[in-house]
């Protein structure tokens, strides 16, 4: 089991920046994916982006060029740098970890990001 702890959510004005962090502890597979989903009120949880254990990244079109996902050298912490924030980025952001060997997912508790216009 992998335990995820997120931090960094806040209230920010449109055009501002935030950096979310997610630290993983437990038995970390060498082959894994970590990333972020978000869920706005009344909407489904959608993928924001992800990064593999080899460093390959993917992003949803709406955040490309504004958001950047990275990992630390130990590959147990993933970051989401969010720039040029828009009110439509307001959501609870969830970190996730996927063990690609046993195909098991773990989720963080979520952190609130609110962008005011």
Buried (B, 14 or more C-beta within 10 A) or exposed (E): EBEBBBEBBBEBEBEBEBBBBBBBEEEBBEEBBBBBBBBBEEEEBEBBBBBBBEEEBBBBEEBEEBBBBEBEEEBBBBBBBBBEBBEEBBBBBBBBBBBEEEEEEBBBEBBEBBBEE
